[in-house]
Amino acid sequence: MNPTDYVHWFRQSSPYINAHRDKTFVIMFEGDAIDDENFTNVVQDIALLSSLGVRLVLVHGARPQIDAVLNKLDIQSRFHNDMRITDREALNAVKAAVGMVKADVESLLSVGLPNSPLHGARIRVVSGNFVTAKPLGVIDGVDFQHTGEVRRVDHQAIAEQLKQRNIVLLSNTGYSPSGEMFNLSVEDVAQNAAIALRADKLILMGMKDGLPAEDEGFMKELTCVDLEDQLHHLQDESRRQAQCALHAVRHGVPRVHIVSHITDGALLQELLTREGSGTLVSQFAYDQLRAARTDDINGIIELLTPLEEKGILVHRSRELLENEVHRFYVIERDGMITACAALYPYSDHQAELACVAVHPDYRGTNRGQRLLEQIEQEARRRQHEQLFVLTTRTAHWFVEHGFVAGSVDQLPQERQQLYNWQRNSKVFFKSL
C-alpha cells in the first residue's frame, strides 16, 4: 500500500474507529488459531483495537492442544456429538493445554520491543475465575464426567477490569462453587460472556472467511431468520459458529461477526471498512434494506410528503415515482417503509443522491447512514466516481458524512439545466 492509499484508507476508517471507542467486543478464537502462522498478526490487530479504545474480552479454545497432550500420553480422545468426554486423565490434559495456550497469548500481547507493532502499547491482560460452570451430566446414556457448561459469568468483575483498560482473557474452562474444574466448549464461554456483558459485538474467528453459502462463496450479511434457513447445509466449525451466533443474537447481542484467523488483516477489515471481510449476523430480522418495489410507492409518498410540504424536498408526483421507483432504496420494518433514498445516474461518472427521508419515529437510528452507505456501494458498482446532492436544510448532515460544498457549475451539464434557482439549493459533492 502506497502512502496515498494508506491515508485514504485511514480516513475512511475513522467513522468506524469513533463508533467502536468504549464499546465492548468479545473475540473468540479456537485452538487452531493459536497454532496458525498468522496468529501473531491477529494478536497485533487485537492490540490495535485495544489502543483505539475498544474494550476487549478474549476467549480462547484449546482442542488441538488438548489432543496433542493426550497423544503424548498415548491416551485416546473420546467424543460424543462433537463434545469431548473429559475423564480425569483428559482433565489433566485440559489443565496443561489451557495453561500453555494462556501463556502463549499473554506472551504475544506483552511484546513491546522497539521494532514491533506493539511497541509502546503497554497492554495489561487479566484472567481469573470469572466463569462458573456446572457438569454437563449424562446425555444419550453417555456420562461426560468433567465436561461442563457455563452456569454464570461474573460480568461485574469483568466490567471493572475493562473500565481500567485491561484486556480480559477467558479460557475454555470454568469452576463450580465447590472448586471443581470443568472443560467447556469455547463457543459456550464466548456466547455467555457476550450476553452477560451486553457486549456490542461477538466476533467468532475461524478457519474460513465467513459462513459458506450453499452454492459457492460466503454469506456477507444475515438476519436470524436467514441464518436458520441456512443451517441445514453448514457443517463442523461453521455449524458451531452459526449456532453460537443465533444464540447470542437471540439473547440480546446486537451483532455477531464471523471472520477468518488465517487471512491476514481480516479482523480489521471486518471492523474498520465498509465492505467487511466475513459474515455479519444481526438481530434485526424485521429491518431490511433493499431495492424499492412498486408496492412501496405509498410508503415512499408518506415519507416524502411532509418534507415536500415544508419545502425541504421537491414535490414528486405519484406518476413520476412509479416511473422512477427502480432508483430508490428503502428500509422496511414489519412491512412499514421507515426510510428511503434514491440514486440518479448522470454523465461524467457522476450520480445524484436524492430523496433521503427517514420517518420521524426512527430518526437517530442510523437509517440515513445505512442508506447512504448502500447508495455509495451501488454507485461504485456502477463505476460512478462522485456523488452529489442538492439540499436546502440538511447541509450539516451531509458535511458530517463526507460531502464538501461545491457550486452549480460543477454539476453535470444536464443537471445544471434542471437546477431551480428559486430554491437556491446548496450543492455538495463526495468522491467515491
PyMOL commands that set and color helices and strands:
alter all, ss='L'
color gray80, all
select helices_A, chain A and resi 3-20+31-35+39-51+63-72+88-109+155-163+186-197+224-233+236-250+266-272+294-309+318-327+360-362+367-381+395-400+408-410+413-416
alter helices_A, ss='H'
color red, helices_A
select strands_A, chain A and resi 24-29+55-60+79-80+83-84+125-126+131-135+138-139+142-143+148-153+167-170+173-175+181-183+201-206+221-223+255-260+279-282+287-291+328-333+336-345+350-358+386-391+404-406+426-431
alter strands_A, ss='S'
color yellow, strands_A
deselect
rebuild
show_as cartoon
